[in-house]
Amino acid sequence: MNATLIDSLRVTSGGSLSFALGLTLLAGLFMWLALEIFRSGRRVLAENQQQRIALEKLRAQLAETKLRCREAEQAQTGWNGIRKFAVVKKVFQCDDVNAFYLKPHDGRPLPQFKPGQYLTFQLDLPGRDKSLIRCYSLSDSPHQKDYYRVTIKKEKSPADKPELPTGAGSSFFTDVVKEGDILNVKAPTGHFFLDMAKLNPIVLLAGGVGITPMLSMANAIAAGGSKREAYFFFGVRNRREHIHKEELEKLAAEHDNIHLHIAYSKPGEKDVKEKDFHHEGRVDIELLKAVLPSNNFEYYLCGSGAFMKSLTDGLEAWGVPDKDVYFEAFGPATVKKKATVPTQAETTHLQKVMVTFARSNKTVRWEPIAENLLEFAKSQGVKIDSGCCAGGCGSCSVAIKSGAVTYLKKPDATPEAGSCFTCVCRPKNDLILDA
Ligand SMILES: Cc1cc2nc3c(=O)[nH]c(=O)nc-3n(C[C@H](O)[C@H](O)[C@H](O)COP(=O)(O)OP(=O)(O)OC[C@H]3O[C@@H](n4cnc5c(N)ncnc54)[C@H](O)[C@@H]3O)c2cc1C
């Protein structure tokens, strides 16, 4: 072998060595890469799985939160339809007036109500084929978590017609309902309430059983520890009608910011001034002027038609703006907010409006002086059921076949689509009702 051949062989064997080395390196690199890809794949898979688990957890948490929110919302806003309540206590107050303490039969929490709101009862009275719907204001503080309380006065027969029966619903409560009974109740509702977020001074004006929403308001102020100034005027004939007497006296004695003024229009022989009552006479504007430091308050009223008319007129004459006067009527409203009185142009238009009661086969011209569609129907001999006369209980709901209505006040409940609560509306234009 010559030197050139030996040299070339050396080069060849050196080249295949480096080639083998390179191949090994490359294979190692591939393996490392494959391992890395495998590892990161596994990591990604594991991360994905973790993320899926976390997402599922989150979804479950979200569903749980939604449920809690719904429960909380329900606890705030009440329940749909009827809920059964047991009468746990019935406490005689004074002549023909009893307080009823109610607890939910299902034992679940009570939704918080606003002081001034009312409950609607669906009463199954013996001998009646249809339930009777009646509304009663909650009379205790919304801070009371254990029970609802309503205070009910038995409605007497009209003075000029003593032969007529006493009030059906209130007599049932007074004479028939007893502790342990179960009642059908709709959730608290109503637009007449005290805004507890505000701190401005208020005047509560109550006549007779109209005290119930006011007592709830005063109790709410006291139980919430609020220092909100409240002048509380309550007018009755005498001690025999003095509803929740001890509770009112305790409230005023324990809370400097609640100034109680009881007025007896016909004090009994044994009624003692400064002990049982503070003023002889009615709660009227003169009394307010004598007691209040100024007229600069928000006023809340509930009482008979005459009571509310005299006070709203008096407050207006005293310069209290309409926006500072709030009232609740326990029957057909005798006092109207100015906004609901038709203008001259509206009256002229309303004089031409025709109302058809389709089922009764009757078409009549609307009378602009008519209070509302319910009263108008009655005056035309058309029978429509009624209950609260405040747009809350839905008893007077009637389907509108054509036309539209104007609400005189915002109904406390929402009428079904295509229907109207006849007790709180009048026609907007020609109207055909399914009545
Ligand atoms: C929002 C709201 C809250 C209320 N809160 C309270 C409250 O806290 N406490 C309370 O006691 N009340 C309250 N009421 C009033 C209550 O709802 C009832 O209207 C009241 O109890 C009378 O109902 P009733 O079924 O007993 O009388 P109804 O049977 O409706 O009778 C009413 C009157 O008509 C007379 N009458 C009976 N038959 C006839 C006839 N054929 N012709 C003419 N008249 C007749 C009766 O003798 C009675 O005087 C509230 C009302 C509303 C709208």
The ligand as a Gaussian input file, in Angstrom:
#p B3LYP/6-31G(d) Opt

LIG

0 1
 C     -104.246000      48.683000      50.809000
 C     -105.295000      48.401000      51.866000
 C     -104.907000      48.185000      53.167000
 C     -105.860000      47.943000      54.165000
 N     -105.463000      47.751000      55.443000
 C     -106.385000      47.519000      56.399000
 C     -105.979000      47.310000      57.752000
 O     -104.785000      47.343000      58.084000
 N     -106.942000      47.058000      58.675000
 C     -108.275000      47.005000      58.339000
 O     -109.101000      46.767000      59.223000
 N     -108.672000      47.242000      57.076000
 C     -107.767000      47.462000      56.091000
 N     -108.177000      47.641000      54.792000
 C     -109.613000      47.529000      54.467000
 C     -109.979000      46.070000      54.156000
 O     -109.266000      45.620000      53.033000
 C     -111.459000      45.872000      53.854000
 O     -111.843000      46.762000      52.858000
 C     -112.324000      46.075000      55.084000
 O     -111.953000      45.139000      56.074000
 C     -113.793000      45.862000      54.716000
 O     -113.933000      44.648000      54.071000
 P     -115.097000      43.637000      54.466000
 O     -115.024000      42.438000      53.573000
 O     -115.119000      43.388000      55.915000
 O     -116.399000      44.481000      54.136000
 P     -117.353000      44.342000      52.874000
 O     -118.070000      43.053000      52.893000
 O     -116.596000      44.706000      51.679000
 O     -118.414000      45.475000      53.232000
 C     -118.058000      46.823000      53.275000
 C     -119.223000      47.614000      53.841000
 O     -120.383000      47.416000      53.032000
 C     -121.489000      47.067000      53.855000
 N     -122.413000      46.208000      53.048000
 C     -122.582000      44.872000      53.152000
 N     -123.529000      44.476000      52.255000
 C     -123.922000      45.567000      51.586000
 C     -124.869000      45.824000      50.554000
 N     -125.577000      44.852000      50.024000
 N     -124.991000      47.090000      50.126000
 C     -124.284000      48.103000      50.638000
 N     -123.389000      47.926000      51.627000
 C     -123.201000      46.683000      52.086000
 C     -120.913000      46.365000      55.033000
 O     -121.776000      46.436000      56.124000
 C     -119.655000      47.183000      55.244000
 O     -119.939000      48.333000      55.984000
 C     -107.233000      47.896000      53.813000
 C     -107.611000      48.116000      52.489000
 C     -106.660000      48.356000      51.520000
 C     -107.093000      48.582000      50.104000

